Amino acid sequence: QLLPIIKISYHWSLNAQHHKRTMRASSILSLLLWSSAISTASAGLFKKKHRRQKAGTKYEPHGEVHVVVNKVGPFNNPTETYRYYSLPFCRTHADESTHKEAYEEERNIALESDEEEEESASYLRKLEIKGNRIGAERHKQRLGESIVGDRRETSPYELSFKDDIEWRLLCKTTLDKHDLIQLKEAIHNNYFFEMFIEDLPMWGYVGDIEDEDEILGEVEGQSHTYLFPHLHFKLGYNKNQIVSAAVTTERDRRVDITNVNKPTPVQFSYSVEYFEDDLPWRMRMTRYADSRFLPGSFEIHWLSIINSFVLVLLLTAFLTIILMRVLKNDFSRYMEIDDSSMEEEESGWKLIHGDVFRFPQFPVLFCASVGTGVQLTIATLLLLGLALTGMISTTRRGSILAGMVILYCLTTTVGAYISTRLYFQMNGKNWVRCVLFTAGLFPVPTSFVFMWVNTVALFHGSTSALPFSTIFTIAAIFALVALPLTVLGGIVAKNYANHDFNAPTRTTKVAREIPTEVPWYRSRFVQMVVSGFLPFSAIYIELHYIFASMWGHQIYTLFGILLFAFVLLLIVTSFISVALLYFQLAREDHRWWWSTFINSGMTGLFIYAYSFFYYFHRSGMTGMLQSSFYFGYMSIVSFGFFLMLGSCGFHFSLLFVKHIYSRVKCD
């Protein structure tokens, strides 16, 4: 009876051993497959990038000069950019034999004598094409360059210092239908390309269109689309350094690619010309600012600033005189009233002395808004000051944005300190919640906008989509620098700041009823419009230049004027907020905290409204990608101005309210 059981047990043990061996083999195989997959992914994601070509190289004669390509995109949509090699450009250089054949064709050399043959052979020997430069390999980049959408890559162009090249073949290729359609679409969208030599940017157009109808567009048999396959590099040198660089396209060598159904052979080529330039190396970027921005608008620019300054001066003087006269009359009237007739004679802003220091609703949100506004104001002033002193390079790509990210993270202590101190002065208990609100009030909306525009950019394959390494770097800076400093600011305010509000009057237990019947010109809506429009009118003209720099190809360098305009904006906003606050208190409305903050910040809404006008009437921007970036990030900029101006107006209004109520006799 035991024999069948023993046989069954034996078979089970054999099957278990076989199953164990099978599982071990499959585990080893899975491990090998996973290792192969991970190594392949690592090779793709963490592929070694080329070391950055440091600017300021001192070249030896015939030393290698590297041309770095960056991106292509529609000229009217500066944010919509793509990798340079998203278009079918040459990635390798032609060898000497191929170049020799093409050069003889180009020059149309008829070797009738030994002297001409020797001259041609000597020129070809002097070229010494190495063919060791490969295109489309990534370069290491700075944080600011990645933020603005740069994707620098190697190119196969072979240039050497002080060696002129009359004509050199880059590569021969035959463009198929897909390539022709891609290039033709790029040319019709007015694509430009960007390259660098020694960090000096160079721009040129991919192609051109002739005889295109403005309404019908391309008309068959009449209009033509041309590709520019030849580039001419013009480089200026001062001693042994390159100080200027430009690239031009030659219309004489253009190729007609109108018919996309017919494969088209194309010879991509280039030429190089060196000239001596007396421009010092340290001043090499000034030529871009001079040639692109200042001459045509510098005089008008200064006149607009003087006009804004006079407007602000007259406005502030007018408001100061009126307020001083009105307040003087109020003070003299209130001080002459005796105690017996106090109740009968009280009217206007003195009547609400028991309610004016009643703290606002949603104190956590209010304190976080005030603290974040102060933080952004300090960061902006520091950024403009550093740019003005030259500590932040205004011509280096992305340095302003990278500087703002760093300064914002470093000033989070100030924002947390201001908001937490004000929260304790309002008798707040949950100070941790206030600190968290302060930490996320500006970054959270910015993150939502970024996720949207970055998704759109990824969908379009644009270089404007930030790479993972850049996102990780910014997130790490925020997590390791901004958050700890925010907590530190809150702790310092909790333990060392003055928690007494020091109100000059006592607040009653029951709030006074607010009059509902007010003239239309004293309504909340009219106040909001006036408080936003008057400061906006002081910066309207300057705003045009800033928009042209942010959303165009102009380089803004007048940071002294920009700092001056920003200070004027803060001053006029403060005066307007104080004037409107007086009118609000005079009609016995004691809910001034939020209204003052919102009135002062309304200029941010006017800036956002102006962005719509600029988009549709002052720029040629089109498309989903560009619109998403433009309106998304302009909403963040406007929100930042709302917080900055709101906090500035509130602090001046608080000083004003404390001052006037401390001067009169109240119960």
PEGIBEL-V769592 format. One record per residue. N is the residue number from 1. RES is the residue in one letter. SS is DSSP state (alpha for helix, beta for strand, coil for the rest). Layout:
n->N res->RES ss->SS
n->N res->RES ss->SS
//
This chain:
n->1 res->Q ss->coil
n->2 res->L ss->alpha
n->3 res->L ss->alpha
n->4 res->P ss->alpha
n->5 res->I ss->alpha
n->6 res->I ss->alpha
n->7 res->K ss->alpha
n->8 res->I ss->alpha
n->9 res->S ss->alpha
n->10 res->Y ss->alpha
n->11 res->H ss->alpha
n->12 res->W ss->alpha
n->13 res->S ss->alpha
n->14 res->L ss->alpha
n->15 res->N ss->alpha
n->16 res->A ss->alpha
n->17 res->Q ss->alpha
n->18 res->H ss->alpha
n->19 res->H ss->alpha
n->20 res->K ss->alpha
n->21 res->R ss->alpha
n->22 res->T ss->alpha
n->23 res->M ss->alpha
n->24 res->R ss->alpha
n->25 res->A ss->alpha
n->26 res->S ss->alpha
n->27 res->S ss->alpha
n->28 res->I ss->alpha
n->29 res->L ss->alpha
n->30 res->S ss->alpha
n->31 res->L ss->alpha
n->32 res->L ss->alpha
n->33 res->L ss->alpha
n->34 res->W ss->alpha
n->35 res->S ss->alpha
n->36 res->S ss->alpha
n->37 res->A ss->alpha
n->38 res->I ss->alpha
n->39 res->S ss->alpha
n->40 res->T ss->alpha
n->41 res->A ss->alpha
n->42 res->S ss->alpha
n->43 res->A ss->alpha
n->44 res->G ss->alpha
n->45 res->L ss->alpha
n->46 res->F ss->coil
n->47 res->K ss->coil
n->48 res->K ss->coil
n->49 res->K ss->coil
n->50 res->H ss->beta
n->51 res->R ss->coil
n->52 res->R ss->coil
n->53 res->Q ss->coil
n->54 res->K ss->coil
n->55 res->A ss->coil
n->56 res->G ss->coil
n->57 res->T ss->coil
n->58 res->K ss->coil
n->59 res->Y ss->coil
n->60 res->E ss->coil
n->61 res->P ss->coil
n->62 res->H ss->coil
n->63 res->G ss->coil
n->64 res->E ss->beta
n->65 res->V ss->beta
n->66 res->H ss->coil
n->67 res->V ss->coil
n->68 res->V ss->beta
n->69 res->V ss->beta
n->70 res->N ss->beta
n->71 res->K ss->beta
n->72 res->V ss->beta
n->73 res->G ss->beta
n->74 res->P ss->beta
n->75 res->F ss->coil
n->76 res->N ss->coil
n->77 res->N ss->coil
n->78 res->P ss->coil
n->79 res->T ss->coil
n->80 res->E ss->coil
n->81 res->T ss->beta
n->82 res->Y ss->beta
n->83 res->R ss->beta
n->84 res->Y ss->alpha
n->85 res->Y ss->alpha
n->86 res->S ss->alpha
n->87 res->L ss->coil
n->88 res->P ss->coil
n->89 res->F ss->coil
n->90 res->C ss->coil
n->91 res->R ss->coil
n->92 res->T ss->coil
n->93 res->H ss->coil
n->94 res->A ss->coil
n->95 res->D ss->coil
n->96 res->E ss->alpha
n->97 res->S ss->alpha
n->98 res->T ss->alpha
n->99 res->H ss->alpha
n->100 res->K ss->alpha
n->101 res->E ss->alpha
n->102 res->A ss->alpha
n->103 res->Y ss->alpha
n->104 res->E ss->alpha
n->105 res->E ss->alpha
n->106 res->E ss->alpha
n->107 res->R ss->alpha
n->108 res->N ss->coil
n->109 res->I ss->coil
n->110 res->A ss->coil
n->111 res->L ss->coil
n->112 res->E ss->coil
n->113 res->S ss->coil
n->114 res->D ss->alpha
n->115 res->E ss->alpha
n->116 res->E ss->alpha
n->117 res->E ss->alpha
n->118 res->E ss->alpha
n->119 res->E ss->alpha
n->120 res->S ss->alpha
n->121 res->A ss->alpha
n->122 res->S ss->alpha
n->123 res->Y ss->alpha
n->124 res->L ss->alpha
n->125 res->R ss->alpha
n->126 res->K ss->alpha
n->127 res->L ss->alpha
n->128 res->E ss->coil
n->129 res->I ss->coil
n->130 res->K ss->coil
n->131 res->G ss->coil
n->132 res->N ss->coil
n->133 res->R ss->coil
n->134 res->I ss->coil
n->135 res->G ss->coil
n->136 res->A ss->coil
n->137 res->E ss->coil
n->138 res->R ss->beta
n->139 res->H ss->beta
n->140 res->K ss->coil
n->141 res->Q ss->coil
n->142 res->R ss->coil
n->143 res->L ss->alpha
n->144 res->G ss->alpha
n->145 res->E ss->alpha
n->146 res->S ss->alpha
n->147 res->I ss->alpha
n->148 res->V ss->coil
n->149 res->G ss->coil
n->150 res->D ss->coil
n->151 res->R ss->coil
n->152 res->R ss->coil
n->153 res->E ss->beta
n->154 res->T ss->coil
n->155 res->S ss->coil
n->156 res->P ss->coil
n->157 res->Y ss->coil
n->158 res->E ss->coil
n->159 res->L ss->beta
n->160 res->S ss->beta
n->161 res->F ss->coil
n->162 res->K ss->coil
n->163 res->D ss->coil
n->164 res->D ss->coil
n->165 res->I ss->beta
n->166 res->E ss->beta
n->167 res->W ss->beta
n->168 res->R ss->beta
n->169 res->L ss->beta
n->170 res->L ss->beta
n->171 res->C ss->beta
n->172 res->K ss->beta
n->173 res->T ss->beta
n->174 res->T ss->beta
n->175 res->L ss->beta
n->176 res->D ss->coil
n->177 res->K ss->alpha
n->178 res->H ss->alpha
n->179 res->D ss->alpha
n->180 res->L ss->alpha
n->181 res->I ss->alpha
n->182 res->Q ss->alpha
n->183 res->L ss->alpha
n->184 res->K ss->alpha
n->185 res->E ss->alpha
n->186 res->A ss->alpha
n->187 res->I ss->alpha
n->188 res->H ss->alpha
n->189 res->N ss->coil
n->190 res->N ss->coil
n->191 res->Y ss->beta
n->192 res->F ss->beta
n->193 res->F ss->beta
n->194 res->E ss->beta
n->195 res->M ss->beta
n->196 res->F ss->beta
n->197 res->I ss->beta
n->198 res->E ss->coil
n->199 res->D ss->coil
n->200 res->L ss->beta
n->201 res->P ss->beta
n->202 res->M ss->beta
n->203 res->W ss->beta
n->204 res->G ss->beta
n->205 res->Y ss->beta
n->206 res->V ss->coil
n->207 res->G ss->beta
n->208 res->D ss->beta
n->209 res->I ss->beta
n->210 res->E ss->beta
n->211 res->D ss->coil
n->212 res->E ss->coil
n->213 res->D ss->beta
n->214 res->E ss->coil
n->215 res->I ss->coil
n->216 res->L ss->coil
n->217 res->G ss->beta
n->218 res->E ss->coil
n->219 res->V ss->coil
n->220 res->E ss->coil
n->221 res->G ss->coil
n->222 res->Q ss->coil
n->223 res->S ss->coil
n->224 res->H ss->beta
n->225 res->T ss->beta
n->226 res->Y ss->beta
n->227 res->L ss->beta
n->228 res->F ss->coil
n->229 res->P ss->coil
n->230 res->H ss->beta
n->231 res->L ss->beta
n->232 res->H ss->beta
n->233 res->F ss->beta
n->234 res->K ss->beta
n->235 res->L ss->beta
n->236 res->G ss->beta
n->237 res->Y ss->beta
n->238 res->N ss->beta
n->239 res->K ss->coil
n->240 res->N ss->coil
n->241 res->Q ss->beta
n->242 res->I ss->beta
n->243 res->V ss->beta
n->244 res->S ss->beta
n->245 res->A ss->beta
n->246 res->A ss->beta
n->247 res->V ss->beta
n->248 res->T ss->beta
n->249 res->T ss->beta
n->250 res->E ss->coil
n->251 res->R ss->alpha
n->252 res->D ss->alpha
n->253 res->R ss->alpha
n->254 res->R ss->coil
n->255 res->V ss->beta
n->256 res->D ss->beta
n->257 res->I ss->coil
n->258 res->T ss->coil
n->259 res->N ss->coil
n->260 res->V ss->coil
n->261 res->N ss->coil
n->262 res->K ss->coil
n->263 res->P ss->coil
n->264 res->T ss->beta
n->265 res->P ss->beta
n->266 res->V ss->beta
n->267 res->Q ss->beta
n->268 res->F ss->beta
n->269 res->S ss->beta
n->270 res->Y ss->beta
n->271 res->S ss->beta
n->272 res->V ss->beta
n->273 res->E ss->beta
n->274 res->Y ss->beta
n->275 res->F ss->beta
n->276 res->E ss->beta
n->277 res->D ss->coil
n->278 res->D ss->coil
n->279 res->L ss->coil
n->280 res->P ss->coil
n->281 res->W ss->alpha
n->282 res->R ss->alpha
n->283 res->M ss->alpha
n->284 res->R ss->coil
n->285 res->M ss->coil
n->286 res->T ss->alpha
n->287 res->R ss->alpha
n->288 res->Y ss->alpha
n->289 res->A ss->alpha
n->290 res->D ss->alpha
n->291 res->S ss->alpha
n->292 res->R ss->alpha
n->293 res->F ss->alpha
n->294 res->L ss->alpha
n->295 res->P ss->alpha
n->296 res->G ss->alpha
n->297 res->S ss->alpha
n->298 res->F ss->alpha
n->299 res->E ss->alpha
n->300 res->I ss->alpha
n->301 res->H ss->alpha
n->302 res->W ss->alpha
n->303 res->L ss->alpha
n->304 res->S ss->alpha
n->305 res->I ss->alpha
n->306 res->I ss->alpha
n->307 res->N ss->alpha
n->308 res->S ss->alpha
n->309 res->F ss->alpha
n->310 res->V ss->alpha
n->311 res->L ss->alpha
n->312 res->V ss->alpha
n->313 res->L ss->alpha
n->314 res->L ss->alpha
n->315 res->L ss->alpha
n->316 res->T ss->alpha
n->317 res->A ss->alpha
n->318 res->F ss->alpha
n->319 res->L ss->alpha
n->320 res->T ss->alpha
n->321 res->I ss->alpha
n->322 res->I ss->alpha
n->323 res->L ss->alpha
n->324 res->M ss->alpha
n->325 res->R ss->alpha
n->326 res->V ss->alpha
n->327 res->L ss->alpha
n->328 res->K ss->alpha
n->329 res->N ss->alpha
n->330 res->D ss->alpha
n->331 res->F ss->alpha
n->332 res->S ss->alpha
n->333 res->R ss->alpha
n->334 res->Y ss->alpha
n->335 res->M ss->alpha
n->336 res->E ss->coil
n->337 res->I ss->coil
n->338 res->D ss->coil
n->339 res->D ss->alpha
n->340 res->S ss->alpha
n->341 res->S ss->alpha
n->342 res->M ss->alpha
n->343 res->E ss->alpha
n->344 res->E ss->alpha
n->345 res->E ss->alpha
n->346 res->E ss->coil
n->347 res->S ss->coil
n->348 res->G ss->alpha
n->349 res->W ss->alpha
n->350 res->K ss->alpha
n->351 res->L ss->alpha
n->352 res->I ss->alpha
n->353 res->H ss->coil
n->354 res->G ss->coil
n->355 res->D ss->coil
n->356 res->V ss->coil
n->357 res->F ss->coil
n->358 res->R ss->coil
n->359 res->F ss->coil
n->360 res->P ss->coil
n->361 res->Q ss->coil
n->362 res->F ss->coil
n->363 res->P ss->alpha
n->364 res->V ss->alpha
n->365 res->L ss->alpha
n->366 res->F ss->alpha
n->367 res->C ss->alpha
n->368 res->A ss->alpha
n->369 res->S ss->alpha
n->370 res->V ss->alpha
n->371 res->G ss->alpha
n->372 res->T ss->alpha
n->373 res->G ss->alpha
n->374 res->V ss->alpha
n->375 res->Q ss->alpha
n->376 res->L ss->alpha
n->377 res->T ss->alpha
n->378 res->I ss->alpha
n->379 res->A ss->alpha
n->380 res->T ss->alpha
n->381 res->L ss->alpha
n->382 res->L ss->alpha
n->383 res->L ss->alpha
n->384 res->L ss->alpha
n->385 res->G ss->alpha
n->386 res->L ss->alpha
n->387 res->A ss->alpha
n->388 res->L ss->alpha
n->389 res->T ss->alpha
n->390 res->G ss->coil
n->391 res->M ss->coil
n->392 res->I ss->coil
n->393 res->S ss->coil
n->394 res->T ss->coil
n->395 res->T ss->coil
n->396 res->R ss->coil
n->397 res->R ss->coil
n->398 res->G ss->coil
n->399 res->S ss->alpha
n->400 res->I ss->alpha
n->401 res->L ss->alpha
n->402 res->A ss->alpha
n->403 res->G ss->alpha
n->404 res->M ss->alpha
n->405 res->V ss->alpha
n->406 res->I ss->alpha
n->407 res->L ss->alpha
n->408 res->Y ss->alpha
n->409 res->C ss->alpha
n->410 res->L ss->alpha
n->411 res->T ss->coil
n->412 res->T ss->alpha
n->413 res->T ss->alpha
n->414 res->V ss->alpha
n->415 res->G ss->alpha
n->416 res->A ss->alpha
n->417 res->Y ss->alpha
n->418 res->I ss->alpha
n->419 res->S ss->alpha
n->420 res->T ss->alpha
n->421 res->R ss->alpha
n->422 res->L ss->alpha
n->423 res->Y ss->alpha
n->424 res->F ss->alpha
n->425 res->Q ss->alpha
n->426 res->M ss->coil
n->427 res->N ss->coil
n->428 res->G ss->coil
n->429 res->K ss->coil
n->430 res->N ss->coil
n->431 res->W ss->alpha
n->432 res->V ss->alpha
n->433 res->R ss->alpha
n->434 res->C ss->alpha
n->435 res->V ss->alpha
n->436 res->L ss->alpha
n->437 res->F ss->alpha
n->438 res->T ss->alpha
n->439 res->A ss->alpha
n->440 res->G ss->alpha
n->441 res->L ss->coil
n->442 res->F ss->coil
n->443 res->P ss->alpha
n->444 res->V ss->alpha
n->445 res->P ss->alpha
n->446 res->T ss->alpha
n->447 res->S ss->alpha
n->448 res->F ss->alpha
n->449 res->V ss->alpha
n->450 res->F ss->alpha
n->451 res->M ss->alpha
n->452 res->W ss->alpha
n->453 res->V ss->alpha
n->454 res->N ss->alpha
n->455 res->T ss->alpha
n->456 res->V ss->alpha
n->457 res->A ss->alpha
n->458 res->L ss->alpha
n->459 res->F ss->alpha
n->460 res->H ss->alpha
n->461 res->G ss->coil
n->462 res->S ss->coil
n->463 res->T ss->coil
n->464 res->S ss->coil
n->465 res->A ss->coil
n->466 res->L ss->coil
n->467 res->P ss->coil
n->468 res->F ss->alpha
n->469 res->S ss->alpha
n->470 res->T ss->alpha
n->471 res->I ss->alpha
n->472 res->F ss->alpha
n->473 res->T ss->alpha
n->474 res->I ss->alpha
n->475 res->A ss->alpha
n->476 res->A ss->alpha
n->477 res->I ss->alpha
n->478 res->F ss->alpha
n->479 res->A ss->alpha
n->480 res->L ss->alpha
n->481 res->V ss->alpha
n->482 res->A ss->alpha
n->483 res->L ss->alpha
n->484 res->P ss->alpha
n->485 res->L ss->alpha
n->486 res->T ss->alpha
n->487 res->V ss->alpha
n->488 res->L ss->alpha
n->489 res->G ss->alpha
n->490 res->G ss->alpha
n->491 res->I ss->alpha
n->492 res->V ss->alpha
n->493 res->A ss->alpha
n->494 res->K ss->alpha
n->495 res->N ss->alpha
n->496 res->Y ss->alpha
n->497 res->A ss->coil
n->498 res->N ss->coil
n->499 res->H ss->coil
n->500 res->D ss->coil
n->501 res->F ss->coil
n->502 res->N ss->coil
n->503 res->A ss->coil
n->504 res->P ss->coil
n->505 res->T ss->coil
n->506 res->R ss->coil
n->507 res->T ss->coil
n->508 res->T ss->coil
n->509 res->K ss->coil
n->510 res->V ss->coil
n->511 res->A ss->coil
n->512 res->R ss->coil
n->513 res->E ss->coil
n->514 res->I ss->coil
n->515 res->P ss->coil
n->516 res->T ss->coil
n->517 res->E ss->coil
n->518 res->V ss->coil
n->519 res->P ss->coil
n->520 res->W ss->alpha
n->521 res->Y ss->alpha
n->522 res->R ss->alpha
n->523 res->S ss->coil
n->524 res->R ss->alpha
n->525 res->F ss->alpha
n->526 res->V ss->alpha
n->527 res->Q ss->alpha
n->528 res->M ss->alpha
n->529 res->V ss->alpha
n->530 res->V ss->alpha
n->531 res->S ss->alpha
n->532 res->G ss->alpha
n->533 res->F ss->alpha
n->534 res->L ss->alpha
n->535 res->P ss->alpha
n->536 res->F ss->alpha
n->537 res->S ss->alpha
n->538 res->A ss->alpha
n->539 res->I ss->alpha
n->540 res->Y ss->alpha
n->541 res->I ss->alpha
n->542 res->E ss->alpha
n->543 res->L ss->alpha
n->544 res->H ss->alpha
n->545 res->Y ss->alpha
n->546 res->I ss->alpha
n->547 res->F ss->alpha
n->548 res->A ss->alpha
n->549 res->S ss->alpha
n->550 res->M ss->alpha
n->551 res->W ss->coil
n->552 res->G ss->coil
n->553 res->H ss->coil
n->554 res->Q ss->coil
n->555 res->I ss->coil
n->556 res->Y ss->coil
n->557 res->T ss->coil
n->558 res->L ss->coil
n->559 res->F ss->alpha
n->560 res->G ss->alpha
n->561 res->I ss->alpha
n->562 res->L ss->alpha
n->563 res->L ss->alpha
n->564 res->F ss->alpha
n->565 res->A ss->alpha
n->566 res->F ss->alpha
n->567 res->V ss->alpha
n->568 res->L ss->alpha
n->569 res->L ss->alpha
n->570 res->L ss->alpha
n->571 res->I ss->alpha
n->572 res->V ss->alpha
n->573 res->T ss->alpha
n->574 res->S ss->alpha
n->575 res->F ss->alpha
n->576 res->I ss->alpha
n->577 res->S ss->alpha
n->578 res->V ss->alpha
n->579 res->A ss->alpha
n->580 res->L ss->alpha
n->581 res->L ss->alpha
n->582 res->Y ss->alpha
n->583 res->F ss->alpha
n->584 res->Q ss->alpha
n->585 res->L ss->alpha
n->586 res->A ss->alpha
n->587 res->R ss->coil
n->588 res->E ss->coil
n->589 res->D ss->coil
n->590 res->H ss->coil
n->591 res->R ss->coil
n->592 res->W ss->coil
n->593 res->W ss->alpha
n->594 res->W ss->alpha
n->595 res->S ss->alpha
n->596 res->T ss->alpha
n->597 res->F ss->alpha
n->598 res->I ss->alpha
n->599 res->N ss->alpha
n->600 res->S ss->alpha
n->601 res->G ss->alpha
n->602 res->M ss->alpha
n->603 res->T ss->alpha
n->604 res->G ss->alpha
n->605 res->L ss->alpha
n->606 res->F ss->alpha
n->607 res->I ss->alpha
n->608 res->Y ss->alpha
n->609 res->A ss->alpha
n->610 res->Y ss->alpha
n->611 res->S ss->alpha
n->612 res->F ss->alpha
n->613 res->F ss->alpha
n->614 res->Y ss->alpha
n->615 res->Y ss->alpha
n->616 res->F ss->alpha
n->617 res->H ss->alpha
n->618 res->R ss->coil
n->619 res->S ss->coil
n->620 res->G ss->coil
n->621 res->M ss->coil
n->622 res->T ss->coil
n->623 res->G ss->coil
n->624 res->M ss->alpha
n->625 res->L ss->alpha
n->626 res->Q ss->alpha
n->627 res->S ss->alpha
n->628 res->S ss->alpha
n->629 res->F ss->alpha
n->630 res->Y ss->alpha
n->631 res->F ss->alpha
n->632 res->G ss->alpha
n->633 res->Y ss->alpha
n->634 res->M ss->alpha
n->635 res->S ss->alpha
n->636 res->I ss->alpha
n->637 res->V ss->alpha
n->638 res->S ss->alpha
n->639 res->F ss->alpha
n->640 res->G ss->alpha
n->641 res->F ss->alpha
n->642 res->F ss->alpha
n->643 res->L ss->alpha
n->644 res->M ss->alpha
n->645 res->L ss->alpha
n->646 res->G ss->alpha
n->647 res->S ss->alpha
n->648 res->C ss->alpha
n->649 res->G ss->alpha
n->650 res->F ss->alpha
n->651 res->H ss->alpha
n->652 res->F ss->alpha
n->653 res->S ss->alpha
n->654 res->L ss->alpha
n->655 res->L ss->alpha
n->656 res->F ss->alpha
n->657 res->V ss->alpha
n->658 res->K ss->alpha
n->659 res->H ss->alpha
n->660 res->I ss->alpha
n->661 res->Y ss->alpha
n->662 res->S ss->alpha
n->663 res->R ss->coil
n->664 res->V ss->coil
n->665 res->K ss->coil
n->666 res->C ss->coil
n->667 res->D ss->coil
//
